[in-house]
Amino acid sequence: PVSTLAMPSYKLSEFDTRGLAEVSRQLFILSGTPYEDNRISKDQWPALKEKYGFGELPVLEVDGKQIPQSLAIARYLAKEFGFYGANAFEAAWIDALADQAKDFISDIHPYFAIAMGMVAGDTDKAKAEIALPAIKKHFDLFEKVAKDNGSNSHFVGSNFSYFDILISEFVFSIDSFLPGSFDAFPTVLAVRAKVTSIPAIKEWIEKRPKTVT
Amino acid sequence: SMLRYKLIYFPIRGRGEVARQLFYLAGVPFKDDRITISEWSSLKAKTPFGQLPVLEVDGHQLAQSFAIFRYLAQEFGFAGDSPLEALWVDVTADQHKEYENKIKPALRFQGSEEEKEQLMRNVAEPARDKYFPLLEKIAEEHGSSGHFVGASLTWVDLLIAEHASILLKQFPGFLDRYPTVLAIVDAILSTPKLKEWLEKRPDTAF
Protein backbone atom coordinates (compact mmCIF):
# COMPACT_ATOMS: atom_id res chain seq x y z
CA PRO A 1 0.00 0.00 0.00
CA VAL A 2 1.20 3.52 -0.77
CA SER A 3 0.99 4.57 2.87
CA THR A 4 3.52 1.95 3.95
CA LEU A 5 5.87 2.95 1.16
CA ALA A 6 5.66 6.58 2.26
CA MET A 7 6.64 5.79 5.85
CA PRO A 8 10.38 6.10 6.55
CA SER A 9 12.34 3.18 7.96
CA TYR A 10 13.53 3.76 11.50
CA LYS A 11 16.44 2.18 13.32
CA LEU A 12 17.37 3.24 16.84
CA SER A 13 20.85 2.22 17.96
CA GLU A 14 21.82 2.39 21.62
CA PHE A 15 23.62 0.39 24.26
CA ASP A 16 21.54 -2.20 26.09
CA THR A 17 20.09 0.41 28.39
CA ARG A 18 16.94 2.50 28.72
CA GLY A 19 18.19 6.01 29.41
CA LEU A 20 16.80 8.80 27.29
CA ALA A 21 16.62 6.50 24.24
CA GLU A 22 13.79 4.67 25.99
CA VAL A 23 11.60 7.74 25.45
CA SER A 24 11.99 7.27 21.69
CA ARG A 25 11.35 3.52 21.94
CA GLN A 26 8.08 4.19 23.73
CA LEU A 27 7.10 6.86 21.19
CA PHE A 28 7.47 4.26 18.41
CA ILE A 29 5.39 1.81 20.45
CA LEU A 30 2.70 4.33 21.42
CA SER A 31 2.29 5.40 17.82
CA GLY A 32 2.34 1.84 16.49
CA THR A 33 5.33 2.69 14.28
CA PRO A 34 7.65 -0.20 13.42
CA TYR A 35 11.31 0.39 14.19
CA GLU A 36 14.48 -1.63 14.68
CA ASP A 37 15.58 -1.65 18.34
CA ASN A 38 19.30 -2.09 17.73
CA ARG A 39 21.19 -2.73 20.97
CA ILE A 40 24.96 -2.59 20.94
CA SER A 41 27.08 -4.25 23.61
CA LYS A 42 29.98 -2.43 25.24
CA ASP A 43 32.32 -5.04 23.66
CA GLN A 44 31.03 -4.39 20.16
CA TRP A 45 31.25 -0.60 20.50
CA PRO A 46 34.97 0.07 19.88
CA ALA A 47 34.81 -1.66 16.51
CA LEU A 48 31.49 -0.04 15.59
CA LYS A 49 32.24 3.46 16.83
CA GLU A 50 33.63 4.62 13.50
CA LYS A 51 30.44 3.70 11.71
CA TYR A 52 28.57 6.21 13.84
CA GLY A 53 29.52 9.60 12.51
CA PHE A 54 29.17 11.39 15.82
CA GLY A 55 31.03 8.81 17.86
CA GLU A 56 28.21 8.46 20.35
CA LEU A 57 24.92 6.71 20.99
CA PRO A 58 21.99 6.77 20.75
CA VAL A 59 21.63 7.34 17.02
CA LEU A 60 18.38 7.30 15.10
CA GLU A 61 18.56 6.29 11.46
CA VAL A 62 15.76 7.63 9.30
CA ASP A 63 15.96 5.91 5.90
CA GLY A 64 19.59 5.17 6.68
CA LYS A 65 20.56 8.73 7.62
CA GLN A 66 22.12 8.95 11.09
CA ILE A 67 20.97 11.46 13.69
CA PRO A 68 22.49 11.76 17.21
CA GLN A 69 21.31 13.44 20.45
CA SER A 70 18.67 11.60 22.42
CA LEU A 71 16.41 14.53 23.27
CA ALA A 72 16.50 16.02 19.78
CA ILE A 73 15.51 12.59 18.47
CA ALA A 74 12.69 12.27 21.03
CA ARG A 75 11.37 15.73 20.18
CA TYR A 76 11.40 14.96 16.44
CA LEU A 77 9.53 11.69 16.88
CA ALA A 78 7.10 13.29 19.37
CA LYS A 79 6.29 15.93 16.76
CA GLU A 80 5.91 13.35 13.98
CA PHE A 81 3.66 11.09 16.05
CA GLY A 82 1.63 13.70 17.93
CA PHE A 83 3.06 13.65 21.45
CA TYR A 84 4.27 17.24 21.49
CA GLY A 85 1.38 19.25 22.91
CA ALA A 86 -1.67 20.78 21.26
CA ASN A 87 0.02 24.06 20.28
CA ALA A 88 3.38 25.81 20.11
CA PHE A 89 3.28 27.08 23.68
CA GLU A 90 2.50 23.63 25.09
CA ALA A 91 5.35 22.25 22.96
CA ALA A 92 7.71 24.85 24.40
CA TRP A 93 6.67 23.89 27.94
CA ILE A 94 7.31 20.22 27.20
CA ASP A 95 10.78 21.17 25.91
CA ALA A 96 11.45 23.35 28.96
CA LEU A 97 10.56 20.48 31.28
CA ALA A 98 12.77 18.08 29.30
CA ASP A 99 15.71 20.49 29.62
CA GLN A 100 15.00 20.80 33.34
CA ALA A 101 15.04 17.00 33.55
CA LYS A 102 18.46 17.02 31.87
CA ASP A 103 19.66 19.38 34.61
CA PHE A 104 18.26 16.88 37.13
CA ILE A 105 20.28 14.08 35.51
CA SER A 106 23.44 16.19 35.87
CA ASP A 107 22.66 16.90 39.51
CA ILE A 108 21.95 13.28 40.48
CA HIS A 109 24.57 11.64 38.28
CA PRO A 110 27.36 11.69 40.90
CA TYR A 111 25.13 9.62 43.23
CA PHE A 112 24.55 6.99 40.51
CA ALA A 113 28.25 6.86 39.68
CA ILE A 114 28.93 5.86 43.28
CA ALA A 115 25.87 3.66 43.77
CA MET A 116 26.71 1.70 40.61
CA GLY A 117 30.33 1.29 41.65
CA MET A 118 31.75 3.30 38.76
CA VAL A 119 33.37 5.76 41.14
CA ALA A 120 34.61 5.20 44.69
CA GLY A 121 32.51 6.74 47.42
CA ASP A 122 30.11 6.30 50.29
CA THR A 123 26.71 5.43 48.85
CA ASP A 124 24.78 6.50 51.95
CA LYS A 125 26.59 9.83 52.03
CA ALA A 126 25.95 10.33 48.32
CA LYS A 127 22.28 9.48 48.85
CA ALA A 128 21.91 12.09 51.60
CA GLU A 129 24.05 14.81 50.08
CA ILE A 130 23.45 14.39 46.36
CA ALA A 131 20.47 12.21 45.43
CA LEU A 132 17.81 13.31 47.90
CA PRO A 133 18.43 17.06 47.52
CA ALA A 134 18.42 16.71 43.72
CA ILE A 135 15.13 14.80 43.81
CA LYS A 136 13.55 17.34 46.13
CA LYS A 137 14.77 20.33 44.13
CA HIS A 138 13.50 19.11 40.78
CA PHE A 139 10.49 17.06 41.75
CA ASP A 140 8.98 19.80 43.91
CA LEU A 141 8.85 21.69 40.60
CA PHE A 142 7.55 18.78 38.53
CA GLU A 143 4.87 18.06 41.15
CA LYS A 144 3.77 21.69 41.03
CA VAL A 145 3.67 21.65 37.22
CA ALA A 146 1.52 18.52 37.22
CA LYS A 147 -0.83 20.06 39.80
CA ASP A 148 -1.01 23.42 38.00
CA ASN A 149 -1.89 21.49 34.83
CA GLY A 150 -5.00 20.25 36.61
CA SER A 151 -3.77 16.98 38.09
CA ASN A 152 -5.03 15.23 34.96
CA SER A 153 -2.14 12.73 34.84
CA HIS A 154 -0.25 14.81 32.28
CA PHE A 155 2.42 17.41 32.79
CA VAL A 156 1.31 19.63 29.92
CA GLY A 157 -2.08 19.86 28.25
CA SER A 158 -4.55 17.02 28.08
CA ASN A 159 -2.64 14.36 26.18
CA PHE A 160 0.48 12.27 26.50
CA SER A 161 3.71 14.06 25.70
CA TYR A 162 7.26 12.81 25.49
CA PHE A 163 7.89 14.40 28.88
CA ASP A 164 5.23 12.20 30.52
CA ILE A 165 7.16 9.18 29.20
CA LEU A 166 10.52 10.60 30.25
CA ILE A 167 9.48 11.17 33.88
CA SER A 168 7.74 7.81 34.04
CA GLU A 169 11.06 6.16 33.17
CA PHE A 170 13.11 8.33 35.55
CA VAL A 171 10.84 7.43 38.45
CA PHE A 172 11.15 3.75 37.60
CA SER A 173 14.96 3.84 37.45
CA ILE A 174 15.51 5.91 40.56
CA ASP A 175 12.91 4.06 42.60
CA SER A 176 14.83 0.85 42.03
CA PHE A 177 17.83 2.42 43.80
CA LEU A 178 15.94 4.55 46.29
CA PRO A 179 12.52 3.02 46.92
CA GLY A 180 9.89 5.44 48.11
CA SER A 181 11.75 8.55 46.89
CA PHE A 182 8.71 9.75 45.06
CA ASP A 183 6.09 9.17 47.75
CA ALA A 184 6.09 12.92 48.35
CA PHE A 185 5.10 13.54 44.72
CA PRO A 186 1.72 11.84 44.18
CA THR A 187 0.77 13.91 41.13
CA VAL A 188 4.02 12.89 39.43
CA LEU A 189 3.31 9.26 40.31
CA ALA A 190 -0.17 9.62 38.79
CA VAL A 191 1.42 10.57 35.46
CA ARG A 192 3.59 7.47 35.64
CA ALA A 193 0.59 5.31 36.50
CA LYS A 194 -1.26 6.63 33.46
CA VAL A 195 1.64 6.08 31.05
CA THR A 196 2.26 2.56 32.29
CA SER A 197 -1.41 1.66 32.08
CA ILE A 198 -1.46 2.05 28.29
CA PRO A 199 -1.74 -1.57 27.08
CA ALA A 200 1.05 -1.31 24.48
CA ILE A 201 3.40 0.29 27.01
CA LYS A 202 2.45 -2.19 29.74
CA GLU A 203 3.22 -5.04 27.35
CA TRP A 204 6.54 -3.47 26.33
CA ILE A 205 7.62 -2.98 29.94
CA GLU A 206 6.91 -6.62 30.64
CA LYS A 207 8.88 -7.94 27.69
CA ARG A 208 11.69 -5.37 27.22
CA PRO A 209 15.25 -6.28 28.21
CA LYS A 210 15.65 -5.70 31.95
CA THR A 211 18.35 -3.12 32.56
CA VAL A 212 19.40 -1.17 35.63
CA THR A 213 19.08 2.22 33.93
CA SER B 1 1.49 48.03 27.83
CA MET B 2 0.23 46.42 24.64
CA LEU B 3 3.39 44.41 24.13
CA ARG B 4 2.69 40.67 23.78
CA TYR B 5 6.20 39.62 24.72
CA LYS B 6 8.44 40.26 27.69
CA LEU B 7 11.89 38.77 28.17
CA ILE B 8 13.08 38.81 31.77
CA TYR B 9 16.81 38.41 32.25
CA PHE B 10 19.83 40.01 33.85
CA PRO B 11 21.51 43.00 32.19
CA ILE B 12 23.95 40.74 30.34
CA ARG B 13 23.96 38.83 27.06
CA GLY B 14 24.48 35.36 28.55
CA ARG B 15 21.50 33.06 28.07
CA GLY B 16 19.16 35.83 26.95
CA GLU B 17 20.96 37.26 23.95
CA VAL B 18 19.70 34.82 21.31
CA ALA B 19 16.09 35.62 22.28
CA ARG B 20 16.74 39.36 21.99
CA GLN B 21 18.33 38.81 18.59
CA LEU B 22 15.35 36.76 17.39
CA PHE B 23 12.93 39.57 18.34
CA TYR B 24 15.11 42.14 16.61
CA LEU B 25 15.59 40.08 13.45
CA ALA B 26 11.86 39.41 13.26
CA GLY B 27 11.04 43.07 13.79
CA VAL B 28 8.80 42.11 16.71
CA PRO B 29 8.68 44.57 19.61
CA PHE B 30 9.18 43.19 23.10
CA LYS B 31 9.88 44.39 26.61
CA ASP B 32 13.57 43.76 27.24
CA ASP B 33 13.22 43.53 31.03
CA ARG B 34 16.77 43.67 32.37
CA ILE B 35 16.47 43.19 36.12
CA THR B 36 18.77 43.77 39.05
CA ILE B 37 19.91 41.17 41.58
CA SER B 38 17.60 42.62 44.23
CA GLU B 39 14.64 42.58 41.85
CA TRP B 40 15.52 38.95 41.11
CA SER B 41 15.43 37.89 44.74
CA SER B 42 11.78 38.89 44.98
CA LEU B 43 10.86 37.57 41.53
CA LYS B 44 12.59 34.20 41.74
CA ALA B 45 9.83 32.30 43.53
CA LYS B 46 7.31 33.52 40.97
CA THR B 47 9.15 31.98 38.01
CA PRO B 48 8.51 28.43 36.78
CA PHE B 49 11.94 27.00 37.67
CA GLY B 50 13.52 29.73 39.79
CA GLN B 51 15.83 30.62 36.92
CA LEU B 52 16.25 33.19 34.17
CA PRO B 53 15.66 33.84 31.33
CA VAL B 54 11.88 33.75 31.45
CA LEU B 55 9.73 34.65 28.46
CA GLU B 56 6.23 36.01 29.02
CA VAL B 57 3.79 35.59 26.15
CA ASP B 58 0.48 37.36 26.80
CA GLY B 59 1.32 37.05 30.50
CA HIS B 60 2.05 33.29 30.34
CA GLN B 61 5.53 32.35 31.47
CA LEU B 62 8.00 30.04 29.76
CA ALA B 63 11.42 29.06 31.16
CA GLN B 64 14.63 27.35 29.95
CA SER B 65 16.68 29.24 27.39
CA PHE B 66 16.64 26.66 24.58
CA ALA B 67 12.87 26.12 24.91
CA ILE B 68 12.46 29.91 24.67
CA PHE B 69 14.80 30.20 21.65
CA ARG B 70 13.12 27.31 19.85
CA TYR B 71 9.63 28.71 20.53
CA LEU B 72 10.47 32.21 19.28
CA ALA B 73 12.42 30.79 16.33
CA GLN B 74 9.43 28.72 15.28
CA GLU B 75 7.05 31.66 15.66
CA PHE B 76 9.30 33.97 13.66
CA GLY B 77 10.72 31.55 11.06
CA PHE B 78 14.24 30.90 12.34
CA ALA B 79 13.89 27.19 13.15
CA GLY B 80 14.73 25.58 9.82
CA ASP B 81 12.56 25.03 6.78
CA SER B 82 11.41 21.47 7.49
CA PRO B 83 10.99 19.10 10.44
CA LEU B 84 14.31 17.45 9.55
CA GLU B 85 16.08 20.81 9.41
CA ALA B 86 14.52 21.74 12.77
CA LEU B 87 15.82 18.43 14.11
CA TRP B 88 19.38 19.21 12.91
CA VAL B 89 19.13 22.66 14.48
CA ASP B 90 18.21 20.95 17.77
CA VAL B 91 20.99 18.34 17.43
CA THR B 92 23.57 21.06 16.80
CA ALA B 93 22.31 23.18 19.69
CA ASP B 94 22.46 20.22 22.10
CA GLN B 95 26.00 19.32 20.94
CA HIS B 96 26.96 22.95 21.39
CA LYS B 97 25.52 23.07 24.91
CA GLU B 98 27.45 19.96 25.94
CA TYR B 99 30.67 21.52 24.64
CA GLU B 100 29.97 24.86 26.33
CA ASN B 101 29.27 23.17 29.66
CA LYS B 102 32.65 21.41 29.46
CA ILE B 103 34.61 24.45 28.44
CA LYS B 104 33.06 27.07 30.73
CA PRO B 105 35.09 26.27 33.86
CA ALA B 106 38.30 26.59 31.85
CA LEU B 107 37.31 29.83 30.14
CA ARG B 108 36.11 31.45 33.35
CA PHE B 109 38.98 30.30 35.53
CA GLN B 110 40.44 33.06 37.65
CA GLY B 111 43.69 31.87 39.15
CA SER B 112 47.31 31.41 38.30
CA GLU B 113 48.41 31.68 34.67
CA GLU B 114 49.89 28.21 34.95
CA GLU B 115 46.67 26.62 36.20
CA LYS B 116 44.74 28.47 33.52
CA GLU B 117 47.06 27.19 30.81
CA GLN B 118 46.67 23.65 32.14
CA LEU B 119 42.88 23.93 32.09
CA MET B 120 42.95 25.28 28.56
CA ARG B 121 45.20 22.45 27.42
CA ASN B 122 43.59 19.60 29.37
CA VAL B 123 39.93 20.62 29.31
CA ALA B 124 39.14 23.37 26.84
CA GLU B 125 41.17 22.20 23.86
CA PRO B 126 40.02 18.56 23.97
CA ALA B 127 36.39 19.70 24.32
CA ARG B 128 36.88 22.03 21.36
CA ASP B 129 38.54 19.34 19.27
CA LYS B 130 35.77 16.88 20.00
CA TYR B 131 32.98 19.29 19.08
CA PHE B 132 34.23 21.50 16.26
CA PRO B 133 34.93 18.70 13.77
CA LEU B 134 31.34 17.55 14.35
CA LEU B 135 30.13 21.10 13.80
CA GLU B 136 32.11 21.25 10.54
CA LYS B 137 30.55 17.95 9.51
CA ILE B 138 27.04 19.18 10.30
CA ALA B 139 27.63 22.41 8.37
CA GLU B 140 28.99 20.52 5.40
CA GLU B 141 26.13 18.01 5.28
CA HIS B 142 23.23 20.23 6.30
CA GLY B 143 24.17 23.88 5.94
CA SER B 144 24.75 26.23 3.03
CA SER B 145 25.23 29.90 2.16
CA GLY B 146 26.88 30.77 5.45
CA HIS B 147 24.66 28.79 7.84
CA PHE B 148 25.24 25.80 10.04
CA VAL B 149 21.92 24.15 9.17
CA GLY B 150 19.77 24.96 6.15
CA ALA B 151 20.06 27.87 3.77
CA SER B 152 18.71 30.62 6.00
CA LEU B 153 19.33 31.98 9.48
CA THR B 154 18.38 29.74 12.41
CA TRP B 155 18.62 30.15 16.18
CA VAL B 156 21.60 27.79 16.32
CA ASP B 157 23.49 30.12 13.95
CA LEU B 158 22.89 32.90 16.47
CA LEU B 159 23.85 30.69 19.42
CA ILE B 160 27.16 29.62 17.92
CA ALA B 161 28.04 33.05 16.49
CA GLU B 162 27.50 34.68 19.90
CA HIS B 163 29.78 32.13 21.59
CA ALA B 164 32.41 32.40 18.86
CA SER B 165 32.46 36.19 19.05
CA ILE B 166 33.27 35.98 22.76
CA LEU B 167 36.09 33.53 22.02
CA LEU B 168 37.47 35.69 19.24
CA LYS B 169 37.68 38.63 21.65
CA GLN B 170 38.96 36.89 24.76
CA PHE B 171 40.85 33.90 23.37
CA PRO B 172 42.07 34.92 19.94
CA GLY B 173 43.58 32.00 18.09
CA PHE B 174 41.49 29.44 19.95
CA LEU B 175 39.44 28.65 16.85
CA ASP B 176 42.19 29.04 14.26
CA ARG B 177 42.06 25.33 13.46
CA TYR B 178 38.47 25.68 12.26
CA PRO B 179 38.46 28.19 9.41
CA THR B 180 35.22 26.86 7.89
CA VAL B 181 33.42 27.47 11.18
CA LEU B 182 34.96 30.93 11.44
CA ALA B 183 33.82 31.73 7.90
CA ILE B 184 30.24 30.74 8.75
CA VAL B 185 30.38 32.77 11.97
CA ASP B 186 31.65 35.74 9.99
CA ALA B 187 28.80 35.38 7.46
CA ILE B 188 26.23 35.20 10.27
CA LEU B 189 27.61 38.24 12.09
CA SER B 190 27.57 40.17 8.80
CA THR B 191 23.83 39.65 8.30
CA PRO B 192 22.68 43.29 7.94
CA LYS B 193 19.83 43.23 10.46
CA LEU B 194 21.95 41.36 13.01
CA LYS B 195 24.84 43.74 12.48
CA GLU B 196 22.44 46.60 13.26
CA TRP B 197 21.54 44.97 16.59
CA LEU B 198 25.17 44.23 17.45
CA GLU B 199 25.98 47.90 16.97
CA LYS B 200 23.11 49.30 19.00
CA ARG B 201 22.66 46.71 21.78
CA PRO B 202 23.73 47.60 25.34
CA ASP B 203 27.41 46.92 25.70
CA THR B 204 28.09 44.34 28.41
CA ALA B 205 31.17 42.27 29.16
CA PHE B 206 29.37 38.95 28.55
Interface residues (C-beta under 8 A of the other chain):
Chain A: G53 F54 V62 I67 P68 Q69 L71 A72 I73 R75 Y76 K79 E80 A88 F89 A91 A92 W93 D95 A96 D99 Q100 L141 V145
Chain B: P48 F49 G50 V57 H60 L62 A63 Q64 F66 A67 I68 R70 Y71 Q74 E75 P83 L84 A86 L87 W88 D90 V91 A93 D94 Q95 L134 K137
